[in-house]
Amino acid sequence: GEENVAEMVEDYNHRRLVIVKGLREIGLLCFEPKGAFYAFPSIKCTGMSSEEFAEKLLTEEKVVVVPGSAFGPGGEGHVRCCYATSLTKIEEALLRMKRFVDKYRKEA
């Protein structure tokens, strides 16, 4: 019924806030998505291409993100992070991404 839909929307909003806040705390500029289940943080601080970032993150931390380059030239320097998953998984992924980004972050 309608209650379930409202709960689902609230749930997604909560996950969206958690992931956007988490990515920003890691130091990744992040556009807040409207109506999508994705966040699209910039990974420029690592100096990696989006493909290299996605590949290394998967290999080293077992976290799946989609290289921004898959969405056209404007997407390069970003990765797409889906938050249509449990809060527990999102929080774990953010911890792993923080460890990964801290390891590869280039000095400003």
N, CA, C and O atoms as CSV, one atom per row, in Angstrom:
chain,resi,resn,atom,element,x,y,z
A,1,GLY,N,N,0.828,-1.220,0.000
A,1,GLY,CA,C,0.000,0.000,0.000
A,1,GLY,C,C,0.849,1.252,0.000
A,1,GLY,O,O,2.062,1.203,-0.207
A,2,GLU,N,N,0.195,2.366,0.234
A,2,GLU,CA,C,0.895,3.653,0.198
A,2,GLU,C,C,1.933,3.785,1.299
A,2,GLU,O,O,2.965,4.430,1.114
A,3,GLU,N,N,1.663,3.178,2.433
A,3,GLU,CA,C,2.622,3.253,3.543
A,3,GLU,C,C,3.954,2.646,3.142
A,3,GLU,O,O,5.018,3.181,3.452
A,4,ASN,N,N,3.876,1.519,2.449
A,4,ASN,CA,C,5.109,0.859,2.011
A,4,ASN,C,C,5.910,1.739,1.074
A,4,ASN,O,O,7.135,1.812,1.174
A,5,VAL,N,N,5.224,2.400,0.172
A,5,VAL,CA,C,5.905,3.293,-0.776
A,5,VAL,C,C,6.586,4.429,-0.014
A,5,VAL,O,O,7.746,4.749,-0.274
A,6,ALA,N,N,5.871,5.027,0.913
A,6,ALA,CA,C,6.438,6.114,1.716
A,6,ALA,C,C,7.667,5.641,2.487
A,6,ALA,O,O,8.668,6.352,2.585
A,7,GLU,N,N,7.573,4.430,3.031
A,7,GLU,CA,C,8.709,3.869,3.764
A,7,GLU,C,C,9.901,3.659,2.846
A,7,GLU,O,O,11.043,3.947,3.206
A,8,MET,N,N,9.617,3.154,1.659
A,8,MET,CA,C,10.685,2.900,0.698
A,8,MET,C,C,11.383,4.196,0.303
A,8,MET,O,O,12.611,4.253,0.228
A,9,VAL,N,N,10.594,5.229,0.054
A,9,VAL,CA,C,11.159,6.520,-0.328
A,9,VAL,C,C,12.031,7.067,0.793
A,9,VAL,O,O,13.120,7.589,0.555
A,10,GLU,N,N,11.534,6.940,2.015
A,10,GLU,CA,C,12.295,7.418,3.158
A,10,GLU,C,C,13.601,6.643,3.299
A,10,GLU,O,O,14.654,7.212,3.588
A,11,ASP,N,N,13.508,5.348,3.089
A,11,ASP,CA,C,14.659,4.463,3.159
A,11,ASP,C,C,15.726,4.878,2.145
A,11,ASP,O,O,16.904,4.994,2.480
A,12,TYR,N,N,15.296,5.099,0.904
A,12,TYR,CA,C,16.228,5.518,-0.149
A,12,TYR,C,C,16.823,6.877,0.161
A,12,TYR,O,O,18.018,7.094,-0.039
A,13,ASN,N,N,15.994,7.798,0.649
A,13,ASN,CA,C,16.508,9.116,1.005
A,13,ASN,C,C,17.584,9.003,2.066
A,13,ASN,O,O,18.609,9.682,2.006
A,14,HIS,N,N,17.337,8.133,3.045
A,14,HIS,CA,C,18.311,7.949,4.114
A,14,HIS,C,C,19.630,7.395,3.551
A,14,HIS,O,O,20.711,7.878,3.887
A,15,ARG,N,N,19.522,6.389,2.702
A,15,ARG,CA,C,20.737,5.805,2.106
A,15,ARG,C,C,21.481,6.819,1.257
A,15,ARG,O,O,22.711,6.876,1.255
A,16,ARG,N,N,20.693,7.634,0.521
A,16,ARG,CA,C,21.304,8.669,-0.319
A,16,ARG,C,C,22.091,9.657,0.544
A,16,ARG,O,O,23.220,10.020,0.215
A,17,LEU,N,N,21.479,10.086,1.651
A,17,LEU,CA,C,22.161,11.025,2.548
A,17,LEU,C,C,23.425,10.404,3.115
A,17,LEU,O,O,24.464,11.058,3.204
A,18,VAL,N,N,23.328,9.126,3.503
A,18,VAL,CA,C,24.483,8.433,4.081
A,18,VAL,C,C,25.626,8.352,3.071
A,18,VAL,O,O,26.778,8.615,3.415
A,19,ILE,N,N,25.315,7.992,1.834
A,19,ILE,CA,C,26.381,7.816,0.848
A,19,ILE,C,C,26.976,9.157,0.423
A,19,ILE,O,O,28.192,9.275,0.269
A,20,VAL,N,N,26.135,10.161,0.235
A,20,VAL,CA,C,26.656,11.468,-0.186
A,20,VAL,C,C,27.522,12.077,0.924
A,20,VAL,O,O,28.604,12.603,0.663
A,21,LYS,N,N,27.032,11.997,2.157
A,21,LYS,CA,C,27.788,12.518,3.298
A,21,LYS,C,C,29.102,11.743,3.451
A,21,LYS,O,O,30.163,12.327,3.672
A,22,GLY,N,N,29.004,10.416,3.328
A,22,GLY,CA,C,30.191,9.574,3.461
A,22,GLY,C,C,31.249,9.877,2.414
A,22,GLY,O,O,32.435,9.967,2.730
A,23,LEU,N,N,30.822,10.033,1.173
A,23,LEU,CA,C,31.763,10.328,0.090
A,23,LEU,C,C,32.409,11.695,0.302
A,23,LEU,O,O,33.604,11.869,0.060
A,24,ARG,N,N,31.613,12.660,0.754
A,24,ARG,CA,C,32.161,14.002,1.009
A,24,ARG,C,C,33.145,13.978,2.165
A,24,ARG,O,O,34.143,14.699,2.150
A,25,GLU,N,N,32.866,13.142,3.182
A,25,GLU,CA,C,33.792,13.039,4.315
A,25,GLU,C,C,35.115,12.413,3.892
A,25,GLU,O,O,36.164,12.733,4.451
A,26,ILE,N,N,35.067,11.522,2.909
A,26,ILE,CA,C,36.296,10.929,2.369
A,26,ILE,C,C,37.083,12.003,1.614
A,26,ILE,O,O,38.288,11.875,1.399
A,27,GLY,N,N,36.380,13.057,1.221
A,27,GLY,CA,C,37.039,14.144,0.493
A,27,GLY,C,C,36.760,14.092,-0.990
A,27,GLY,O,O,37.472,14.711,-1.781
A,28,LEU,N,N,35.718,13.351,-1.382
A,28,LEU,CA,C,35.354,13.272,-2.801
A,28,LEU,C,C,34.176,14.210,-3.044
A,28,LEU,O,O,33.110,14.045,-2.452
A,29,LEU,N,N,34.375,15.183,-3.908
A,29,LEU,CA,C,33.278,16.083,-4.270
A,29,LEU,C,C,32.172,15.232,-4.842
A,29,LEU,O,O,32.416,14.373,-5.690
A,30,CYS,N,N,30.961,15.464,-4.386
A,30,CYS,CA,C,29.891,14.576,-4.811
A,30,CYS,C,C,28.621,15.337,-5.122
A,30,CYS,O,O,28.079,16.043,-4.271
A,31,PHE,N,N,28.153,15.189,-6.345
A,31,PHE,CA,C,26.870,15.774,-6.695
A,31,PHE,C,C,25.791,14.937,-6.053
A,31,PHE,O,O,25.843,13.707,-6.078
A,32,GLU,N,N,24.820,15.605,-5.481
A,32,GLU,CA,C,23.722,14.889,-4.865
A,32,GLU,C,C,22.726,14.506,-5.942
A,32,GLU,O,O,22.164,15.372,-6.613
A,33,PRO,N,N,22.505,13.210,-6.108
A,33,PRO,CA,C,21.637,12.758,-7.192
A,33,PRO,C,C,20.182,13.071,-6.889
A,33,PRO,O,O,19.748,12.991,-5.740
A,34,LYS,N,N,19.448,13.421,-7.902
A,34,LYS,CA,C,18.013,13.660,-7.732
A,34,LYS,C,C,17.258,12.510,-8.390
A,34,LYS,O,O,17.278,12.362,-9.612
A,35,GLY,N,N,16.597,11.701,-7.574
A,35,GLY,CA,C,15.740,10.665,-8.127
A,35,GLY,C,C,16.439,9.445,-8.710
A,35,GLY,O,O,15.775,8.533,-9.202
A,36,ALA,N,N,17.758,9.412,-8.662
A,36,ALA,CA,C,18.474,8.219,-9.139
A,36,ALA,C,C,18.964,7.450,-7.921
A,36,ALA,O,O,18.936,7.963,-6.802
A,37,PHE,N,N,19.409,6.232,-8.139
A,37,PHE,CA,C,19.947,5.454,-7.022
A,37,PHE,C,C,21.467,5.450,-7.068
A,37,PHE,O,O,22.111,4.485,-6.657
A,38,TYR,N,N,22.027,6.532,-7.569
A,38,TYR,CA,C,23.473,6.599,-7.733
A,38,TYR,C,C,24.009,7.909,-7.191
A,38,TYR,O,O,23.334,8.938,-7.220
A,39,ALA,N,N,25.219,7.852,-6.702
A,39,ALA,CA,C,25.984,9.063,-6.433
A,39,ALA,C,C,27.121,9.056,-7.445
A,39,ALA,O,O,27.536,7.995,-7.910
A,40,PHE,N,N,27.620,10.226,-7.783
A,40,PHE,CA,C,28.607,10.345,-8.855
A,40,PHE,C,C,29.789,11.184,-8.369
A,40,PHE,O,O,29.984,12.312,-8.822
A,41,PRO,N,N,30.583,10.622,-7.433
A,41,PRO,CA,C,31.674,11.425,-6.862
A,41,PRO,C,C,32.845,11.606,-7.823
A,41,PRO,O,O,33.126,10.759,-8.672
A,42,SER,N,N,33.510,12.738,-7.655
A,42,SER,CA,C,34.748,12.995,-8.380
A,42,SER,C,C,35.881,12.231,-7.697
A,42,SER,O,O,35.962,12.206,-6.469
A,43,ILE,N,N,36.747,11.615,-8.482
A,43,ILE,CA,C,37.888,10.874,-7.917
A,43,ILE,C,C,39.192,11.530,-8.360
A,43,ILE,O,O,40.258,10.916,-8.313
A,44,LYS,N,N,39.089,12.792,-8.794
A,44,LYS,CA,C,40.264,13.488,-9.345
A,44,LYS,C,C,41.417,13.577,-8.349
A,44,LYS,O,O,42.581,13.635,-8.745
A,45,CYS,N,N,41.089,13.587,-7.045
A,45,CYS,CA,C,42.138,13.711,-6.025
A,45,CYS,C,C,43.085,12.513,-6.022
A,45,CYS,O,O,44.159,12.576,-5.424
A,46,THR,N,N,42.698,11.423,-6.684
A,46,THR,CA,C,43.575,10.247,-6.704
A,46,THR,C,C,44.517,10.273,-7.908
A,46,THR,O,O,45.492,9.523,-7.953
A,47,GLY,N,N,44.228,11.128,-8.870
A,47,GLY,CA,C,45.039,11.191,-10.075
A,47,GLY,C,C,44.832,10.000,-11.004
A,47,GLY,O,O,45.544,9.862,-11.999
A,48,MET,N,N,43.864,9.138,-10.692
A,48,MET,CA,C,43.620,7.963,-11.536
A,48,MET,C,C,42.527,8.260,-12.556
A,48,MET,O,O,41.703,9.155,-12.369
A,49,SER,N,N,42.540,7.495,-13.627
A,49,SER,CA,C,41.399,7.542,-14.535
A,49,SER,C,C,40.264,6.803,-13.845
A,49,SER,O,O,40.491,6.031,-12.914
A,50,SER,N,N,39.038,7.045,-14.305
A,50,SER,CA,C,37.908,6.385,-13.647
A,50,SER,C,C,37.985,4.869,-13.818
A,50,SER,O,O,37.585,4.120,-12.926
A,51,GLU,N,N,38.498,4.418,-14.959
A,51,GLU,CA,C,38.623,2.967,-15.172
A,51,GLU,C,C,39.642,2.347,-14.246
A,51,GLU,O,O,39.413,1.279,-13.678
A,52,GLU,N,N,40.773,3.023,-14.094
A,52,GLU,CA,C,41.824,2.517,-13.211
A,52,GLU,C,C,41.318,2.473,-11.768
A,52,GLU,O,O,41.553,1.503,-11.046
A,53,PHE,N,N,40.622,3.535,-11.359
A,53,PHE,CA,C,40.073,3.612,-10.006
A,53,PHE,C,C,39.112,2.455,-9.756
A,53,PHE,O,O,39.206,1.767,-8.740
A,54,ALA,N,N,38.184,2.247,-10.693
A,54,ALA,CA,C,37.172,1.191,-10.532
A,54,ALA,C,C,37.828,-0.182,-10.461
A,54,ALA,O,O,37.445,-1.029,-9.654
A,55,GLU,N,N,38.830,-0.389,-11.325
A,55,GLU,CA,C,39.506,-1.683,-11.373
A,55,GLU,C,C,40.280,-1.960,-10.087
A,55,GLU,O,O,40.182,-3.046,-9.516
A,56,LYS,N,N,41.051,-0.965,-9.636
A,56,LYS,CA,C,41.857,-1.128,-8.419
A,56,LYS,C,C,40.981,-1.262,-7.181
A,56,LYS,O,O,41.284,-2.047,-6.282
A,57,LEU,N,N,39.891,-0.492,-7.135
A,57,LEU,CA,C,38.996,-0.548,-5.982
A,57,LEU,C,C,38.374,-1.941,-5.874
A,57,LEU,O,O,38.229,-2.486,-4.780
A,58,LEU,N,N,38.014,-2.497,-7.012
A,58,LEU,CA,C,37.440,-3.838,-7.031
A,58,LEU,C,C,38.480,-4.870,-6.586
A,58,LEU,O,O,38.191,-5.720,-5.743
A,59,THR,N,N,39.668,-4.797,-7.141
A,59,THR,CA,C,40.728,-5.748,-6.818
A,59,THR,C,C,41.150,-5.652,-5.354
A,59,THR,O,O,41.281,-6.662,-4.663
A,60,GLU,N,N,41.359,-4.420,-4.898
A,60,GLU,CA,C,41.942,-4.236,-3.566
A,60,GLU,C,C,40.913,-4.252,-2.445
A,60,GLU,O,O,41.194,-4.737,-1.349
A,61,GLU,N,N,39.731,-3.727,-2.711
A,61,GLU,CA,C,38.755,-3.577,-1.624
A,61,GLU,C,C,37.432,-4.306,-1.886
A,61,GLU,O,O,36.534,-4.276,-1.045
A,62,LYS,N,N,37.308,-4.956,-3.042
A,62,LYS,CA,C,36.081,-5.691,-3.393
A,62,LYS,C,C,34.835,-4.791,-3.386
A,62,LYS,O,O,33.749,-5.218,-2.994
A,63,VAL,N,N,35.015,-3.551,-3.823
A,63,VAL,CA,C,33.886,-2.628,-3.943
A,63,VAL,C,C,33.680,-2.332,-5.427
A,63,VAL,O,O,34.622,-1.996,-6.144
A,64,VAL,N,N,32.440,-2.462,-5.869
A,64,VAL,CA,C,32.125,-2.266,-7.281
A,64,VAL,C,C,31.596,-0.855,-7.513
A,64,VAL,O,O,30.594,-0.452,-6.922
A,65,VAL,N,N,32.274,-0.113,-8.377
A,65,VAL,CA,C,31.756,1.164,-8.875
A,65,VAL,C,C,31.896,1.137,-10.392
A,65,VAL,O,O,32.687,0.365,-10.932
A,66,VAL,N,N,31.133,1.973,-11.073
A,66,VAL,CA,C,31.192,2.013,-12.532
A,66,VAL,C,C,32.018,3.222,-12.937
A,66,VAL,O,O,31.761,4.326,-12.459
A,67,PRO,N,N,33.020,3.038,-13.820
A,67,PRO,CA,C,33.814,4.186,-14.261
A,67,PRO,C,C,32.927,5.224,-14.938
A,67,PRO,O,O,32.062,4.889,-15.747
A,68,GLY,N,N,33.153,6.477,-14.597
A,68,GLY,CA,C,32.362,7.555,-15.189
A,68,GLY,C,C,32.512,7.650,-16.693
A,68,GLY,O,O,31.620,8.133,-17.390
A,69,SER,N,N,33.656,7.183,-17.191
A,69,SER,CA,C,33.912,7.257,-18.631
A,69,SER,C,C,32.894,6.446,-19.428
A,69,SER,O,O,32.713,6.675,-20.624
A,70,ALA,N,N,32.228,5.497,-18.764
A,70,ALA,CA,C,31.194,4.694,-19.426
A,70,ALA,C,C,29.979,5.550,-19.796
A,70,ALA,O,O,29.145,5.134,-20.600
A,71,PHE,N,N,29.883,6.742,-19.209
A,71,PHE,CA,C,28.721,7.603,-19.447
A,71,PHE,C,C,29.068,8.798,-20.318
A,71,PHE,O,O,28.374,9.814,-20.307
A,72,GLY,N,N,30.155,8.662,-21.075
A,72,GLY,CA,C,30.539,9.752,-21.963
A,72,GLY,C,C,31.723,10.520,-21.412
A,72,GLY,O,O,32.078,10.370,-20.243
A,73,PRO,N,N,32.342,11.352,-22.261
A,73,PRO,CA,C,33.578,12.049,-21.896
A,73,PRO,C,C,33.435,12.915,-20.645
A,73,PRO,O,O,34.397,13.085,-19.896
A,74,GLY,N,N,32.238,13.463,-20.415
A,74,GLY,CA,C,32.033,14.304,-19.237
A,74,GLY,C,C,32.105,13.526,-17.941
A,74,GLY,O,O,32.291,14.107,-16.872
A,75,GLY,N,N,31.957,12.207,-18.031
A,75,GLY,CA,C,31.963,11.383,-16.822
A,75,GLY,C,C,33.345,11.015,-16.334
A,75,GLY,O,O,33.501,10.554,-15.203
A,76,GLU,N,N,34.353,11.210,-17.169
A,76,GLU,CA,C,35.726,10.883,-16.767
A,76,GLU,C,C,36.071,11.673,-15.502
A,76,GLU,O,O,35.654,12.819,-15.332
A,77,GLY,N,N,36.842,11.030,-14.622
A,77,GLY,CA,C,37.202,11.689,-13.364
A,77,GLY,C,C,36.166,11.475,-12.271
A,77,GLY,O,O,36.293,12.003,-11.166
A,78,HIS,N,N,35.125,10.683,-12.599
A,78,HIS,CA,C,34.083,10.364,-11.619
A,78,HIS,C,C,33.829,8.866,-11.657
A,78,HIS,O,O,34.218,8.186,-12.607
A,79,VAL,N,N,33.177,8.356,-10.625
A,79,VAL,CA,C,32.682,6.980,-10.653
A,79,VAL,C,C,31.232,7.004,-10.195
A,79,VAL,O,O,30.809,7.905,-9.471
A,80,ARG,N,N,30.486,6.009,-10.623
A,80,ARG,CA,C,29.093,5.925,-10.230
A,80,ARG,C,C,28.958,4.885,-9.130
A,80,ARG,O,O,29.365,3.735,-9.297
A,81,CYS,N,N,28.383,5.294,-8.002
A,81,CYS,CA,C,28.193,4.411,-6.859
A,81,CYS,C,C,26.700,4.208,-6.669
A,81,CYS,O,O,25.952,5.169,-6.489
A,82,CYS,N,N,26.278,2.968,-6.710
A,82,CYS,CA,C,24.864,2.662,-6.557
A,82,CYS,C,C,24.545,2.470,-5.079
A,82,CYS,O,O,25.281,1.788,-4.366
A,83,TYR,N,N,23.447,3.069,-4.616
A,83,TYR,CA,C,23.077,2.823,-3.216
A,83,TYR,C,C,21.762,2.075,-3.085
A,83,TYR,O,O,21.093,2.160,-2.056
A,84,ALA,N,N,21.389,1.337,-4.134
A,84,ALA,CA,C,20.205,0.476,-4.050
A,84,ALA,C,C,20.610,-0.848,-3.403
A,84,ALA,O,O,20.478,-1.916,-4.002
A,85,THR,N,N,21.098,-0.756,-2.181
A,85,THR,CA,C,21.535,-1.922,-1.427
A,85,THR,C,C,21.371,-1.602,0.045
A,85,THR,O,O,20.954,-0.495,0.384
A,86,SER,N,N,21.682,-2.528,0.925
A,86,SER,CA,C,21.428,-2.301,2.347
A,86,SER,C,C,22.369,-1.249,2.918
A,86,SER,O,O,23.479,-1.045,2.426
A,87,LEU,N,N,21.900,-0.592,3.961
A,87,LEU,CA,C,22.681,0.427,4.650
A,87,LEU,C,C,23.995,-0.153,5.167
A,87,LEU,O,O,25.037,0.499,5.113
A,88,THR,N,N,23.932,-1.374,5.664
A,88,THR,CA,C,25.139,-2.042,6.177
A,88,THR,C,C,26.194,-2.152,5.089
A,88,THR,O,O,27.375,-1.893,5.323
A,89,LYS,N,N,25.751,-2.542,3.890
A,89,LYS,CA,C,26.692,-2.680,2.770
A,89,LYS,C,C,27.239,-1.320,2.339
A,89,LYS,O,O,28.415,-1.196,1.997
A,90,ILE,N,N,26.380,-0.307,2.360
A,90,ILE,CA,C,26.826,1.044,1.995
A,90,ILE,C,C,27.891,1.519,2.975
A,90,ILE,O,O,28.923,2.054,2.571
A,91,GLU,N,N,27.634,1.319,4.265
A,91,GLU,CA,C,28.585,1.784,5.276
A,91,GLU,C,C,29.913,1.052,5.169
A,91,GLU,O,O,30.972,1.659,5.327
A,92,GLU,N,N,29.865,-0.243,4.904
A,92,GLU,CA,C,31.090,-1.030,4.715
A,92,GLU,C,C,31.845,-0.551,3.474
A,92,GLU,O,O,33.067,-0.401,3.497
A,93,ALA,N,N,31.108,-0.317,2.401
A,93,ALA,CA,C,31.748,0.160,1.164
A,93,ALA,C,C,32.418,1.511,1.383
A,93,ALA,O,O,33.513,1.752,0.873
A,94,LEU,N,N,31.772,2.386,2.132
A,94,LEU,CA,C,32.359,3.705,2.407
A,94,LEU,C,C,33.656,3.574,3.209
A,94,LEU,O,O,34.622,4.294,2.952
A,95,LEU,N,N,33.677,2.658,4.174
A,95,LEU,CA,C,34.902,2.425,4.953
A,95,LEU,C,C,36.035,1.964,4.034
A,95,LEU,O,O,37.166,2.438,4.133
A,96,ARG,N,N,35.709,1.040,3.151
A,96,ARG,CA,C,36.724,0.512,2.237
A,96,ARG,C,C,37.187,1.575,1.253
A,96,ARG,O,O,38.373,1.667,0.935
A,97,MET,N,N,36.235,2.382,0.770
A,97,MET,CA,C,36.602,3.453,-0.170
A,97,MET,C,C,37.482,4.493,0.504
A,97,MET,O,O,38.399,5.035,-0.112
A,98,LYS,N,N,37.199,4.769,1.772
A,98,LYS,CA,C,38.027,5.731,2.499
A,98,LYS,C,C,39.468,5.229,2.596
A,98,LYS,O,O,40.417,5.968,2.336
A,99,ARG,N,N,39.610,3.968,2.971
A,99,ARG,CA,C,40.944,3.369,3.081
A,99,ARG,C,C,41.671,3.462,1.735
A,99,ARG,O,O,42.854,3.795,1.677
A,100,PHE,N,N,40.941,3.163,0.659
A,100,PHE,CA,C,41.496,3.166,-0.692
A,100,PHE,C,C,41.908,4.571,-1.117
A,100,PHE,O,O,43.017,4.775,-1.611
A,101,VAL,N,N,41.016,5.535,-0.925
A,101,VAL,CA,C,41.297,6.913,-1.345
A,101,VAL,C,C,42.429,7.504,-0.511
A,101,VAL,O,O,43.285,8.214,-1.039
A,102,ASP,N,N,42.438,7.212,0.799
A,102,ASP,CA,C,43.520,7.719,1.650
A,102,ASP,C,C,44.875,7.197,1.184
A,102,ASP,O,O,45.889,7.889,1.280
A,103,LYS,N,N,44.875,5.982,0.686
A,103,LYS,CA,C,46.115,5.353,0.223
A,103,LYS,C,C,46.638,6.007,-1.062
A,103,LYS,O,O,47.846,6.150,-1.250
A,104,TYR,N,N,45.713,6.399,-1.938
A,104,TYR,CA,C,46.129,6.893,-3.268
A,104,TYR,C,C,46.004,8.401,-3.455
A,104,TYR,O,O,46.401,8.938,-4.489
A,105,ARG,N,N,45.457,9.075,-2.463
A,105,ARG,CA,C,45.247,10.521,-2.600
A,105,ARG,C,C,46.567,11.241,-2.907
A,105,ARG,O,O,47.579,11.014,-2.245
A,106,LYS,N,N,46.536,12.103,-3.909
A,106,LYS,CA,C,47.721,12.887,-4.255
A,106,LYS,C,C,47.730,14.136,-3.389
A,106,LYS,O,O,46.684,14.716,-3.100
A,107,GLU,N,N,48.912,14.534,-2.985
A,107,GLU,CA,C,48.997,15.764,-2.178
A,107,GLU,C,C,48.507,16.930,-3.024
A,107,GLU,O,O,48.840,17.053,-4.202
A,108,ALA,N,N,47.718,17.771,-2.399
A,108,ALA,CA,C,47.175,18.923,-3.142
A,108,ALA,C,C,48.295,19.908,-3.473
A,108,ALA,O,O,48.046,20.941,-4.094
